[in-house]
Amino acid sequence: MKKLALNLPAILKMICTLAALVVEEPGKGVEKKQKAIQLVHEFVHSMGLYIPKAILDLILPPLIDQVVGILNQTVWMSPNTISN
């Protein structure tokens, strides 16, 4: 269990990345963020991990923003961005 605790930030970042990819559609940023947060909550709960909801509610919004920022610069680059 110690190894899981040490890797928890990396695990949450991977889960947030997957959630952001699952809910991706153009526009509706706030709605997508809420869907991603809900998916992460459900996944953490389904895995039997105990992370208090208050903690997840505190760390997930900025973590998802960070993940989406990275995805915007890499995976979700538009053809116009690539040619510039």
C-alpha positions as CSV (number, residue, x, y, z in Angstrom):
1,M,0.0,0.0,0.0
2,K,2.9,2.4,0.6
3,K,3.9,2.2,-3.1
4,L,0.4,3.3,-4.1
5,A,0.5,6.2,-1.7
6,L,3.8,7.3,-3.2
7,N,2.5,7.1,-6.7
8,L,-0.9,8.6,-6.0
9,P,-0.3,12.0,-7.6
10,A,1.0,10.2,-10.8
11,I,-2.0,7.8,-10.7
12,L,-4.5,10.7,-10.4
13,K,-2.8,12.6,-13.2
14,M,-3.1,9.5,-15.5
15,I,-6.8,9.1,-14.5
16,C,-7.4,12.8,-15.2
17,T,-5.8,12.5,-18.6
18,L,-8.0,9.6,-19.5
19,A,-11.1,11.4,-18.2
20,A,-10.2,14.5,-20.2
21,L,-9.8,12.4,-23.4
22,V,-13.1,10.6,-22.8
23,V,-15.1,13.7,-22.4
24,E,-13.4,15.7,-25.2
25,E,-15.6,17.5,-27.6
26,P,-15.2,21.0,-29.0
27,G,-16.5,23.8,-26.7
28,K,-18.3,23.4,-23.4
29,G,-15.1,23.7,-21.3
30,V,-16.8,24.0,-17.9
31,E,-19.2,21.2,-18.6
32,K,-16.4,18.9,-19.8
33,K,-14.4,19.7,-16.7
34,Q,-17.3,18.7,-14.4
35,K,-17.8,15.5,-16.4
36,A,-14.1,14.7,-16.1
37,I,-14.1,15.3,-12.3
38,Q,-17.2,13.1,-12.0
39,L,-15.4,10.3,-14.0
40,V,-12.4,10.5,-11.7
41,H,-14.5,10.4,-8.6
42,E,-16.3,7.3,-9.9
43,F,-13.1,5.6,-11.0
44,V,-11.4,6.2,-7.6
45,H,-14.4,4.9,-5.8
46,S,-14.8,1.8,-8.1
47,M,-11.1,0.9,-7.4
48,G,-11.7,0.9,-3.7
49,L,-9.3,3.8,-3.1
50,Y,-10.2,5.9,-0.1
51,I,-9.5,9.6,-1.0
52,P,-11.9,11.9,0.8
53,K,-14.2,13.8,-1.5
54,A,-13.1,17.1,-0.1
55,I,-9.5,16.3,-1.1
56,L,-10.5,15.3,-4.6
57,D,-12.7,18.4,-5.0
58,L,-9.7,20.5,-4.0
59,I,-7.0,18.9,-6.2
60,L,-8.9,17.7,-9.3
61,P,-9.9,21.1,-10.9
62,P,-6.3,22.4,-11.1
63,L,-5.0,19.0,-12.0
64,I,-7.5,18.7,-14.9
65,D,-6.6,22.2,-16.0
66,Q,-2.9,21.2,-16.1
67,V,-3.7,18.1,-18.1
68,V,-5.9,19.9,-20.6
69,G,-3.2,22.6,-21.0
70,I,-0.7,19.9,-21.9
71,L,-3.1,18.1,-24.2
72,N,-3.9,21.4,-25.9
73,Q,-0.3,21.9,-26.7
74,T,0.3,18.3,-27.9
75,V,-2.5,15.9,-28.7
76,W,-5.2,18.4,-29.6
77,M,-3.1,20.6,-31.8
78,S,-5.0,21.9,-34.8
79,P,-3.5,21.8,-38.3
80,N,-3.3,25.7,-38.1
81,T,-1.2,25.4,-34.9
82,I,1.2,22.9,-36.5
83,S,1.8,25.0,-39.6
84,N,2.7,28.2,-37.6
